[in-house]
């Protein structure tokens, strides 16, 4: 039962990654067919991001009421319907309309699944699951490429992924009886929040007042801002600032993503022994070393290219470890609310940091790229270490006094 549900969750994470890179892969053709400027892709992604932020913030209340299994199934069904809707969209406004349920479904399932795995499975599975997300995100461009090469049109790629999501929805629905039987949380589990009190619902204002929550939100924001900024701007920086050939720059920019995927797979083998705290600390430190290599003013490009790959490997364990450590840092019954807020912080960083860097580089020049990344690394490391100190201090306060 444990293994069967885990296998379904692994499939769900692959499916979660599938839609995420479809727009980027298909937009060069889509914008021509829809007769809109290239820049309009940002409108669609902003609508999706808005939906994910809203549903992430609401996920705690919804998941607590209906259960992680049902929320996951319905959310995947919602994204499946949106993808099929994308496939029949003949105008840009229809694409924007279907982006709303897509974003709402994506945010809810992300928060619900991440919290469920953080509560019920070991750290190695959190890393491997997010590696499988990367696998899904890497597959969808090939689906789009096949659809375009076979002259089926970009809409066929959305239909294919939508049907895959619909099949997963069916599997999730028939697996619902399993979700409540895996390491079920005891009703008398009151190791909940620093006050030691349990509650049926954790309002946003109360969650933000828990010591350390704001720190981890800033750290998570910094990490996701760093990751998406590198994904969007690394190739451009290598070409314009370092004079690297465009083909080489594109290859090494893709290696950053492959480094994240492979790094999460490798981290799964030692995550349980090392622990989430060390994974976060070591991840930020490794990214920092990579950023230093990017910034070194040397003639050879080898160090900059190496730094980009190293940054990808360093990024790998940070996201899964932050999520997996949430129940330990803030209590099991608080974790769904806080993970929902973390997802919102993640999507906020992913949405706004790349255009912010674009505006900054237009004013200063692309040379500021390593400095921008370095500031995010320092911010993420400082905030995560601040959380560690708060958790350690709380643990000392809550330890019972020794009996005489």
N, C-alpha and C positions, 0 to 999 in steps of 0.2 A: 504493500500500500504506500509506504514511504517512498520507495523507488519509483513506483508508477506515477505518483503525483509529481515527483521531482522531474521525471522525463517529460511530462506534459508542460511543466513550467519552463524547462529548457527549450522546448519547441515554441512556447509562447514568446520567449525572449528573442529567438531568431525572427519570429513573425513581427515582433515589435520593431526590429531594426529595418525590416523590408521597406516600409513606406518612407523612411526618413531621408533617403537620398534620391528618391524618384524625381522630385521637382528639380533638383540641381542637374540630374542627368538628362532630363527631358526638356528643360526650359529653352535651350537654344532653338528647338523646333516648335515648342508649344507657343512661344510668344509670337512667332510668325503666323501660325495657324489662327491664333486668337486676335491677331492684329493689334497688339499692344507693345509698348516699348520694353526693352530688356529689363529696365529698372523696376517694372511692375512685379517682378518676382518677390521683391521685398514686401509688397502689400500682402501677398498671399501668406508669406512666412510670418508676418506680424500678426495676421488674423489667427493663424494656427497657434502662435506663441501666446496670444491673449487668451485663447481657449484653454490651453494647457495650464497656464498660471491660475485661472479661475477654478478649473476642476481639481487642480492639485490642492488648493486651499480648502476646497469643499470635501476632499476625499476622506478626511477623518470621520466626519459626521455620516457620510454616505456608507463608508465601509463598515463602520461600527453598527449601523442599522441593518445592512443587507448582507454583510460578510464579504471577505476578500474574493471568494470564488465567484459569486454572482456578479460582483462589481467588475471583476476581470472579464467574465464572459460577455456581459452587456457592453462594456467599453470596447472590447475587440469587435463586437458586432457593430457598434457605432462607427468605428474606423472602417470596417468592411463596407458599410453602406456609403460612407463618404467617398471611399476610393472608387466604388462603382459609379457614384455620382460624378466624380472627376472624369471618369471614362466617357460619360455621355454629355459632358459640358461643351457646348458649342460656342460659348462666349465667356469673356473674362468675369463678368458679374456672377455667372453660375459657379465658376471656380471658387470665387470668394465666398459664395453662399455655402458650398460644401466644405470649405475650410473650417467653418464653425463647428460642425459635429466632429470633424477630424481632430481638431485641437482638444475639444472636450473629452473625447474618448481616449486620446493619447495620454493626457495628463492624469486622468483617473486610474487607468490601468498601470501606468508607471509607478504611481505612489502606492497603490494597493499591492502590486506584486513585490516591489522592493521591500515594503514593510513585512509582508508575509514571509519572505525568504530571510530577512534579518531576524525575525522572531523564531523561526522553526528550523533553519538550516545553518550549517557551519560556514565559516568565512571563506573556505575554499570554493564553495558553491556560488557564493556571491560574485567572486572574481570570475569563475568559469561562465556563469550566466551572462555577465556583462561582456565577456569575450564572445559569447554566442550572439549577443546583440550586434556586435561589430561584424560578425559573419553575415548576419541578415542585411546590415547596411551595405556590405560589400557586394552582396548578390544582386540587389535591385538594379544597380547600373547595368549589369549584364542582361537583366530582363528587358530593360529599356532599350539597350543596344540591339538585342535580338528582334524586338518589335519593330524598331526603325529599319534595321537591315533587311528584314523580311517584308518591308513595306506594309506592315500591319497598322502603323501609326502609333503615336504616343499613347492614345487612349487605350490601346490593347494592353499595354504594359500595366496601366492602372487597373484594368479589368482583371488581368491575371493575378496581380497581388491582392485585389479585392476578393477574388474567389478563394485564394489561399487563406485570407483572414476569415472569410465566411466558414470555411471548413474547420478552422481552428475554433471558431465560436461554437460550432456543434460539438467538438471534442470537449471543450471546456464545460458546456452545459451538461453533458452526460457524466462528467467527472465531479460534479458538485458534491455528491456524498462523501468524497475523499477529503475535502478541504477541512472539515471540522474534526477529522480523526487523526491528524498528524500533530503530535505534541501539543494538544489543545491547552490553552492557557487556563489555569485553574481560576474559578471565581473568587477564591480567597487570596489571589496573588495581589498583594498591596505594595509590592516594591515598585512604586509607580513614579513618584516624583520626589523632589527633595523634601517636601513636607511629609512624605510618607502616607499621603491620603490618596485613595483611589477615586475615580469619578467615571460616570458613564460617557461624558463628553468633555473634551478639553478645548475651551474656546481659544481663539487666536490670541487674544490679549493675555490670557493666563499662560499660554505656551511661551510667548515672547518674554514673560517675566521670569521663567525658569532660568537660573544661573547657567550661563554657557550657551544658551540657545542662539542669542544674537551673534556670538563669536563664531559658531559653526556655520551659521547662515552666511556670514561675510566670507568665511573660508571657502564655502561651497560656491558662492558667487564668484570669488576670485579664480577658483579652479576652472569652472565652466567658461568664464570669460577668457581665460588663457587658452583653453583648448580650442574654442571656436575661432579665436583670433588667429591662432597658428594655422588652422585648417583653411581659413579664407585668405590670409595675407602672406603666408610663407613663400609661396611661389613668386608672387609679385616682388617681395623684398629681395629674394635671391637674384632675380633678373635685374631689377632697377638699381639696387644698391651695391650688389656684389658682382654684377656682370656675368652671372652664371647663364649658360644656355637655357633657353626656355624648356626644352625637352628634359634636360637634367634636373632643372628646378621642379618640374611637375612630378618627376619620378621620386625625388626625395620628399616632396610634400606628401605624396601618397604613402611613403614609408613611415611618415609620422603616424598616420592612421593604422597602418599595419603593425607598427611598434606598440600602439595602445592595445590592439587586439591580441597580439602574441604575448605582450607583457602581462595581460590579465590572465591568459591561459597559464603562463609560467608561474605567476604569483599564487595561483590556486594550489600549487603543490606545497608551498611553505607558509601559506597565510595563517593556518591554524597554529603553527609553532611560533611564528614571528609576532602575530597579534596586529589588530587594526591600527593601534597607535603608532607602532613602528613602521607599518606600511605607509601611513600618511606622511610621517616625518621623513622617511627615506625617499618617498616619491617626490615630495616637494624639493628635497635636497638634490635629487638626481636631475630634476627639471632645471634647478638653479645652475648646476654644472653645465648642462646643455646650453642654457642661455648665455653663460659666460663664454663658451666656445663660439657662439654666434657673434658675440660682441667684440671678440679679439680683433684688433686692427692688423691682421697679417695678410700677406699677398695670396697665399694658397687658400683655396676654397674648401679644402678637405676638412678643416676643423669646423667650419660653419655647417657643412653637410653632416658631419658626425654629430654635431651638437643638436641638429634637428631630429635625428634618429634617437639620440639619447633622451631628448625631451619627451618623445613619444613613449619610450619605455618607462620614464619616470612618471608620466601621467597615468599609466595603466592602473595601478592599484588604488589611486586616491579616491575616485568616485565610489567604487564598491566598498572600500574600507570606511568611508564616512557614513554611508548608509548602514552598513552592518553594525557599526559601533553605536548607533543611535539608541537601541533598547538598553544597552549597558550604561550609556552615559546619562540617559534621562528616564529610564523606567519603561517596562514593556507596555503599560497601558497608555503612556504618553507618546509612544513611538510613532503611531499612525499619524497623529496630528503634526508632530515635528517633521516627519519625513515628507508629509504633504507640503509643509512650509519650505522645506529644503528643496523640493522639486520646483516650487515657485521661484525660489532664489536662483536655482540652476538655470531655469528657462529665462529669467530676467538677465542674468549675466550673458547667456548665449545669444540673446536677442539684441542687446544694446551695446555690448563691448566691441564687436567687429565694426559697426558703423561709427562708433566713437573713435576707434583707432583710425578709421578712414578719414574722418574729419581732422583728427590731430595730424596725421601724416601729410594731408594736403596743406596744412599750415607750416609744419616744420620740415617735412621731408621723410622719406622712408627709413632713414638712418635711425629713427627713434624706435624702431620695431623691437630690438633687444631690450631697450630701457623700459618700454611699456610692459613687455613680458616679465622682466625682472621685478618691476613694482608689484605685479600680480602675484608672483612667487613669494615675495617677502610678505605681502599682506596675508596670503593664505597660510603660510607657515606660522606667522605671528599669532593669527587668530586661532589656529588649531592648537598651538602650544598653550595659549591662554585658556582654552577649554580644558586641556589636560590638567593644568594647575587647579582650576576650579573643581574638577571632578575629584582630584586627589585630596583637596582641602575638605570637600564634602564627605569623602570617605572617612577621613580622620574624625570629623565631628560626629558622624553617625555610628562610629564604633563604640560598643558598650564599654563602660569603665570596668577595669579588672576587679574581680571580687577579692576582698581582703583575705 
